[in-house]
Amino acid sequence: MIKHKAIMIGAGLANMASAVYLIQEGHWDGSAITFYGIDDHGSNDGSAADEQAADYWNKNHPLENTMGYVARGGRMLNYRTYVDLMDLLSRVPSVTEPNMTAAEDTKDFDAKHPTFDKARLLRRGEGIVNAGKLGLDNMDRMLLTKLVMMPEKDEERLDNVTIADYFRDDPHMFTTNFWYMWETTFAFRTQSSAQELRRYMHQMLFEFTQIEHLVGVNRTRYNQYESIMLPLIEYLKKAGVRFEFGKIVSDWQFRDSPMQDEITVTGLELTDAKTGQNSHVAVDGDTAVIFTNGSITDSATLGDFNTPAHENMDYGISAALWKKAATRFYNLGNPDKFFADRNASEWVSFTLTTKDHTLLNEITRITTQVPGNALNSFLSVAPVSEAGKPDVNMSIVVHHQPHFVSQKANETVIWGYFLYPRRTGEFVAKPYIEMTGKEMTQELIGQLSMVDPGPVNIRDKEQAIMDSVVNCIPVYMPYASALFNNRAKSDRPLVIPEHSTNLAFTGEFVEQPYQMIFTEQSAVRSGEIAAYHFAGIPMSRLVKTPYYDKDIPTLLRATRKMFA
Ligand SMILES: Cc1cc2nc3c(=O)[nH]c(=O)nc-3n(C[C@H](O)[C@H](O)[C@H](O)COP(=O)(O)OP(=O)(O)OC[C@H]3O[C@@H](n4cnc5c(N)ncnc54)[C@H](O)[C@@H]3O)c2cc1C
């Protein structure tokens, strides 16, 4: 249904993408588009900590120590698969590199700093693990092959099946290098959806063949906010798009229809995040409403060097609005599947800023690689998983430095995460979720000391490293893996649900054919679909999706790799 105006609920990547396509492909005037969002970055953050200290999602526990930098997540991209993201970035100028588009900026940086991970897995007493040996046995291979062979039309057979369920007769799978790398590269947990694992085994099949070196992984020059979001924001502002930040869209008005199934938004309730004041926005018949119905960083909180990140029990603001729509209309999915099981979705991450490169140089020595190349995961030797098996304790990403435009030459910024935040540290005897930034730094030094090839040990420099810390900011994200939670196909709305006249859903909690989620790619694709729908552009003009799972050489390489 063609419209000429749009209201965007949520100012993340998906809706920014939608706005760019409406302007460039739909030939809309920017002034026809209004954003209402809690902030200007969504999950794609990255800035000096003092800029995020007062953010809404940290409102219950404002940051005391605002030194250093913070990014709640690291980012790995993949040009070959992220075709919609790259198309989007080719449409807007970089904000840091003159005369380059944001896509050229990323490609230029990535070509000069290609990823070749030499220390993907590390185990105490052993050091760098030979992770090229995936360690799969026949049962593992058979079950993985079944996922690769399962066609999309049969996906519903994996409705409400967790990864643990799928491999229930094969506990060996969870002790393989393949699993340790797959779970930490993509953030799958054993409680996650087997349906989604199947999607990854299809869309990321070629990555399977090079998983130990992360060769296909591409990275932006700086953090996601400065390299991806700011170019979009600047472009849209110049095009006349209106942004209202600090606003929560808290309720809907829908038109009544005889069968109660027509989805037509006629009004929105807004709540000012600072003052709590409510206001009303009328939505006329010529206006599309494009809603990002879930954010994995909603209700996140920050700590600092001496304070753990407190747990915020708020239901996500995006999911709360989704729930109101899903309560009224039967075909809009089931938000509780994703937002009412923190045990399956939570993680803790941290951003560590130091004022010299002592720690960076020690990590370079221990992992034998320069900054910018790696995701390093530290394996336990003790049983830590629910199934009583060893597992990855923590992972770090040592970015190419600087990772922030304003970062000083003498500063280092490192990001890391704990996929299972209730597990207890090996060097600091408390659950990761309860650790301060200082304790997380100690835990990291402890892990590094156990894989240090010597003859000197990083422990000899522990005091110097601790003295160099500007800040280490723990971040608790109750919904970080929520998008992977166990689900049925009908638990997520379509981008354009049946009977909708003006409402579209975008982001990571929508059902789109083939697309795997937890990717910048699927978020952009959903926004593009919504834009094409409302601008009346044929879907045949969407960016073409590559199908590596149908490519015989890729399939052969993957088969060979399973025997490594
Ligand atoms: C820790 C972490 C690591 C990641 N790593 C990678 C990676 O390596 N590679 C990769 O491709 N992707 C990665 N991602 C995922 C990537 O960030 C997301 O795919 C992308 O940001 C999704 O964009 P979005 O616009 O759908 O949602 P978001 O970025 O979450 O933005 C949506 C925004 O809309 C707001 N909103 C929604 N409803 C309302 C409302 N009612 N009122 C006001 N505001 C509202 C939300 O609060 C949020 O701010 C990672 C994410 C995290 C958190």
The ligand as a Gaussian input file, in Angstrom:
#p B3LYP/6-31G(d) Opt

LIG

0 1
 C       26.962000      -7.135000      21.902000
 C       26.557000      -7.121000      20.471000
 C       27.380000      -7.665000      19.504000
 C       26.982000      -7.678000      18.167000
 N       27.829000      -8.186000      17.235000
 C       27.478000      -8.154000      15.933000
 C       28.375000      -8.611000      14.942000
 O       29.494000      -9.031000      15.227000
 N       27.960000      -8.577000      13.650000
 C       26.737000      -8.113000      13.290000
 O       26.419000      -8.107000      12.097000
 N       25.857000      -7.674000      14.213000
 C       26.204000      -7.689000      15.519000
 N       25.321000      -7.227000      16.464000
 C       23.932000      -6.961000      16.049000
 C       23.656000      -5.586000      15.476000
 O       24.050000      -4.628000      16.375000
 C       22.159000      -5.529000      15.200000
 O       21.909000      -6.414000      14.153000
 C       21.621000      -4.184000      14.773000
 O       22.050000      -3.169000      15.614000
 C       20.110000      -4.242000      14.778000
 O       19.595000      -3.006000      14.398000
 P       18.090000      -2.645000      14.678000
 O       17.868000      -1.325000      14.085000
 O       17.253000      -3.771000      14.273000
 O       17.947000      -2.596000      16.247000
 P       18.657000      -1.687000      17.323000
 O       20.049000      -1.373000      16.907000
 O       18.487000      -2.375000      18.608000
 O       17.843000      -0.328000      17.288000
 C       16.484000      -0.250000      17.603000
 C       16.273000       0.968000      18.471000
 O       14.888000       1.288000      18.485000
 C       14.533000       1.620000      19.804000
 N       13.089000       1.427000      19.992000
 C       12.337000       0.346000      19.675000
 N       11.076000       0.516000      20.121000
 C       11.027000       1.741000      20.675000
 C       10.000000       2.468000      21.309000
 N        8.795000       1.939000      21.472000
 N       10.272000       3.704000      21.760000
 C       11.524000       4.241000      21.594000
 N       12.555000       3.585000      21.017000
 C       12.304000       2.341000      20.581000
 C       15.317000       0.623000      20.630000
 O       15.351000       0.954000      22.001000
 C       16.673000       0.730000      19.933000
 O       17.370000       1.840000      20.413000
 C       25.717000      -7.161000      17.798000
 C       24.902000      -6.583000      18.777000
 C       25.319000      -6.563000      20.088000
 C       24.440000      -5.935000      21.110000

